[in-house]
Amino acid sequence: MTSEELLAVLAAVGHAQRLRVIAELSDGRMYVSELARRLGMSRPLLYMHLERLEKAGLVLGSLELSEDGKALKYFELAPFDLHVNVATILAAVAQDAAAGPVAGEAEEPGPATAPKAKRKRA
């Protein structure tokens, strides 16, 4: 797991509403409307939280048709076992270092690239 993936998982579980979603889905897969009713949450807000959990690999979504032809979006927990300790963090950082620099990450300015100080005129 890279540090970016680790941060995505930590951000996903770092919100009380998303923890409630995970807890509710621990009983088994459920379609969005039912999940929203159980949590007392609007579907748009729930979708936002589910998207974050899905991007982190913690939930899986699938679209299915009901007997009457309605599209139902079901979600279920993905199998995961989350342990965060120093070893987890060191492994993520080591994997990043082996992969090379992260795209979009600027180097800190050194002496050759540091902006020149403005001189005061007397």
N, C-alpha and C positions, 0 to 999 in steps of 0.2 A: 504494500500500500504506500503510495507516495504521500508527501505532506499535504498536497492539494486534496487528495482523496480523504485523508484523515480529517482535514479541516471541514470538508463537505459533510462528513458524517457527524462531527462534533457540532457543527452549526445546525444540522437537521435535528439532532436530539437536544439541542440547547434551547428549546422553546417548550413551555408548558403545554400548549395546545397540541404540538406534534407528539409529545409524550402521551397525551390522552388518546390521540389517534392510534398510536402503536398499542396502547393498552386495550383499546376497543377491538382492534384487529387481532389481538392475541386469541380471541374466541373463534376466529376463522374468517374466511373471506366474506366480504359484504359489498353490496352496491352502494354507490355514493349517496343516494337519497336516504337510505336507511341509516347509514353512518352519520350523515348530517343531522338527522332527527335524534339519534341517540346522544350525540355530542351537543345538541342545541346550538348548532353552528350553521351559517348560511353555506349553500353549496359553493359559491364563488370563493369564499374564504377557505373552505375545506379543500377545494381543488388547489389553491395556492400552497397549502401545507402538504398535501399529497404529492404535488410536483417536487417540492424540496426533498421529501422523503424518498421519492422514486429516483431522483438524480443521485442521491447518496447511496442508492442500492438497498434501501431498507424495506421498501414495499414494491410490489409488482402490480401493474394495472392491466386489465384486459377488457375489451369491449365484446359484449355478447348480445344476442337478440332474444327477447322474451318470446313466449308463445304467441302473443298478440302483435309481434313485430316491432316492439319498442326496443331501442338500443339502451342497454344498461352497462354502465362502467363499473366493473368489479375491482376491488383492491384486496390484496392479501399481503401478509408479512413475507418478506424474503427471508430465507434462513440466514441469520447472522449471529455472531457471537462477538460482542464488543468488549475488549479489554484495553484500557488505556493506562500505560505506565511509562516509565522512562525508556524501557526497551522498545516499546511501540513507537515512541517519538524518535528515538535514535535510528531505528530501522527505516522509518519514513524519510528522514533527512539523508541517510546514507543512500537510499534508492534515488532520491532527487540528485544527489551529488554525482552518482554514477551516470545519470541520464544527461547531465550537462546543465547549462544555465537555463532558467525558466524564461520562456518567451515573455517579453514585455517588462521584464524586471531590469531596471536601470542599474548600472554600476554606480557606486558612490564616487563622487568626483575626487580625483587624486590631485597632486600638485600640478600636473600638466593640464588638467581640465577644470580646475577650480576657478570660479569667476574672480577677476581681479578686483581688488578693493578700490573704491573711488577715492581720489585724493581731494582734500579740501584745498580750495584756492584761498590764498591770503589776501 
